[in-house]
Amino acid sequence: MPEVAERVRNLPPYLFARIEKLIEEKKAEGVDVISLGIGDPDQPTPEHICAEAAKQLYLPANHQYPSSVGMLAFRTTVAEWYARRFGVV
């Protein structure tokens, strides 16, 4: 097995691994934990969303990269949000 570089060995522990361990410890103690950690869903994706995603896979228009400038509607929405949130024009 290759030797792990010292700079990698000296990295701090991954924060979310520590949080996950703490959550599991608390659950084992019987604590009802509401995780505000990494944001990994704990509920299955709703069926209608899975069905639509599967349908979209078969549309040839979705088999290519989008324009490098992106979608105007999305860019406009993001710009409006930034203007409201941060006062950026």
N, C-alpha and C positions, 0 to 999 in steps of 0.2 A: 504494500500500500504506500502511495506517495506521502512524503512528509508534509504536514500542514505548515504553511508559513507562519512565523512568529506574529506578524501583524494581524493575521486572521485569528490565531489563538488568543490574542489580547483584545479582541473585540468584546464589547459588553454583551451580556445575554440579550437575546431578542425579547423586547418588551412584551409582545403579545403572547409569547410562549410562557412567560412568567405569569401574565394575567390568566391565561388558560389554566395553568396549574393551580393558581389560587381559587379559581372558580370551581374546579373539580374537587379541591379540598373542602371547600364550603358546602358543596352539594353532598359530599360524603358525610359531612357533619349534620345533614338534614336541613340546611339553610336553603330557602327558596330564592335562588339567585336570578336577578334580572341583569343580564350581561349588557354592559355598555362598552364592550371591548371593540374588537376589530370590525364589527358590522357585518359579520357573516350571518346570513339569514338562518333562522331556526325554524322557519315554516316553509312548506313546499311552495313552489311557484304556482299561482292559480292556473287551473287547467286551460282557461280561455287564452291566457298569455302564452302558454306552451304551444297550444294549437296554432295561434297566429304566427309564432316564431317558426314553427315547422312549415307552415304554408309559405312564408316569405323565402325560405331556403330554395324553393323550386322556381322562383321568378328570376329569369335570366338578367333582368335589370339590376338585381342584387348581387350578381356574380362578378362585379368589377369594382375598382376603386372609385370613390367619389371624386369630384372636382377638388383640386388642391385649395380652392378658395372656400370650400364648404357650402352648406345650404344657406341661402339668404335668410329664410325664415328663422333658422336656428341662430345665425349671427345677430340678427335683429333682436331676437328675444334676449340673448345674452347681453347685448349692448344696453338694452333697456333696463335689465336687471342691475347691471353695473352702475348705470346712471342713477337709479333709485337708491341702491344700497350704498354706493361710495361717492356719489356726486360727480362721477367721471363722465365727461362729454366727449 
